[in-house]
Amino acid sequence: MAIFMKRSIVIEAPAKVNLTLDVKGKRSDGYHELETVMHQVNLLDIIEIAKAAGGIQIKSNSSLIPTNEENLAYQAADMILEKHARHAHIEGVDIFIEKNIPIAAGLAGGSSDAAAVIQGINKLYELGLEEGEMLELAVAIGSDVAFCLAGGSHLARGRGEILSRMPDQFLPFIILVKPDFQLSTAEVYRELDLTQVEESPDNSAFLAAWEDYDIINIARNMGNVLETVCLRKFPEIAAIKAELREMGALNALMSGSGPSVMGIFTEEEQASKARAQFCTRYQEVFLLSSYVKEGYSKGISP
Ligand code: C5P
């Protein structure tokens, strides 16, 4: 019987949205102490990882992302090769990133690609890394990578890497509008003045509503203190939020450090109308749902 060794693997890398984001304070290491609800949605980058003779090569359908060590997916591959190359006989990897998640948009696209690379190389080269080992690599790459690795819905604390799993709940109609500009996470945090924050999300109330799948109170308790920085500087974000609400969203919120805005709908017709309306002015508008993982990976080719 012929034994086929896997040569490549394809993994889905979903975007995340922050349904709440509270900043508890600034830490001595420069990071901010967070309490945030992160939730994966079905806006996917597709990552194909293939065994290669040597080195790390990244290609993408998008010319907007770096293909060198600035790319978080490259960093993930580099760390694994560094740590595990010798005993696992890893030579190199070719990575293709089909980019669908808007970049620098508060959706953790780069972090999700990195998480997919960690999972993918682990599987492809049969490294047998435990969850804890993968988490350690994730945290070294970026604050959101741990969540992207864990997936689903989590309350994240610390830099964003201390995760408490929340029940799986399905949000059927999320309209995501990405304004035609990008925001740097580091800059948004740098400009955050905690004394200017007037309203913080009530995470306990949010979690109670989430537990009960009480969609009205889920929506009511959404909140993001980083809006204090971004709405003042970019009134367009506030305008998108208002328009989403006018169009029937139960609530609308900026995700992460922005500038993407999501609206939570319960009626498909309203959500579709909102998408059509925003599509006339914005290039990146999506009608999404919660991400449901169908299996570990989408496909393995011999
Ligand atoms: O961890 P990551 O590299 O994704 O973070 C990007 C930047 O965002 C950090 O360098 C930091 O300035 C800011 N940040 C923060 N507090 C966090 C997460 C990120 O201040 N919890």
Boltz pocket constraint, residues with backbone or C-beta under 6 A from the ligand:
constraints:
  - pocket:
      binder: B
      contacts: [[A, 30], [A, 31], [A, 32], [A, 33], [A, 34], [A, 141], [A, 142], [A, 143], [A, 144], [A, 158], [A, 159], [A, 160], [A, 185], [A, 186], [A, 187], [A, 189], [A, 190]]
      max_distance: 6.0
